[in-house]
Amino acid sequence: HHPDRTEFQRAVITPRPDGTLTAATTGGQQSSRLLSLHGANGLIILPHGQGDFPAGAQVEAMLFDFSQQATDKTPT
């Protein structure tokens, strides 16, 4: 994490039995590593101005909405 900028890291976010969520990043987060998007269902938000985030730290997250299906909008 670069503390001089806000980062959005690809992650797998899962619910716990107590209703809270847990997140794990999907590996390397470089912009060229699109494979790390595979399996991700959200992003964790690491705000600028803060240092490292140890395991168990609370962070904000944004879940992807997979309820919408892509449709073919090719003009005819």
C-alpha positions as CSV (number, residue, x, y, z in Angstrom):
1,H,0.0,0.0,0.0
2,H,1.3,3.5,-0.9
3,P,0.3,5.8,1.9
4,D,0.4,8.9,-0.4
5,R,-2.6,7.7,-2.5
6,T,-5.9,5.9,-2.0
7,E,-5.8,2.4,-3.4
8,F,-8.6,0.1,-4.5
9,Q,-7.4,-3.5,-4.1
10,R,-9.2,-6.5,-5.7
11,A,-10.4,-8.9,-3.1
12,V,-12.7,-11.8,-2.2
13,I,-15.2,-10.6,0.4
14,T,-17.1,-13.2,2.3
15,P,-19.7,-13.0,5.2
16,R,-19.0,-14.5,8.6
17,P,-21.7,-16.3,10.7
18,D,-21.9,-13.2,12.9
19,G,-22.9,-11.0,9.9
20,T,-19.6,-9.2,9.6
21,L,-17.5,-9.4,6.4
22,T,-14.0,-10.6,5.9
23,A,-11.8,-9.7,2.9
24,A,-8.6,-11.2,1.4
25,T,-6.8,-9.6,-1.5
26,T,-6.4,-11.7,-4.7
27,G,-2.7,-11.4,-5.0
28,G,-0.5,-8.9,-6.9
29,Q,-2.4,-5.6,-7.4
30,Q,-0.4,-4.1,-10.2
31,S,-2.6,-2.6,-12.9
32,S,-1.1,-5.1,-15.5
33,R,-2.1,-8.1,-13.4
34,L,-5.7,-8.6,-14.6
35,L,-5.6,-12.2,-13.6
36,S,-6.0,-11.0,-9.9
37,L,-9.5,-9.8,-10.9
38,H,-10.5,-13.5,-11.5
39,G,-12.5,-14.6,-8.5
40,A,-12.7,-11.1,-7.0
41,N,-16.1,-10.0,-5.9
42,G,-15.2,-6.5,-4.6
43,L,-12.5,-3.9,-3.8
44,I,-11.1,-3.0,-0.5
45,I,-10.4,0.8,-0.1
46,L,-7.2,1.8,1.5
47,P,-7.2,5.5,2.1
48,H,-4.2,7.8,1.6
49,G,-2.5,9.2,4.6
50,Q,-2.5,5.9,6.4
51,G,0.3,3.4,6.8
52,D,0.1,-0.4,6.7
53,F,-3.1,-2.3,7.3
54,P,-2.4,-5.4,9.4
55,A,-4.5,-8.5,9.2
56,G,-7.7,-8.0,11.0
57,A,-7.8,-4.2,10.4
58,Q,-11.2,-2.7,9.5
59,V,-11.4,-1.2,6.0
60,E,-14.1,0.0,3.7
61,A,-15.1,-2.3,0.8
62,M,-17.1,-2.0,-2.4
63,L,-18.9,-5.2,-3.6
64,F,-19.3,-5.8,-7.3
65,D,-23.0,-6.1,-8.5
66,F,-23.2,-9.3,-10.5
67,S,-27.0,-9.2,-10.6
68,Q,-27.0,-7.5,-14.0
69,Q,-26.3,-9.6,-17.0
70,A,-24.4,-8.2,-20.0
71,T,-26.5,-8.0,-23.1
72,D,-25.5,-7.7,-26.7
73,K,-26.1,-4.1,-27.8
74,T,-24.7,-4.5,-31.3
75,P,-26.5,-2.2,-33.7
76,T,-28.4,-4.0,-36.5
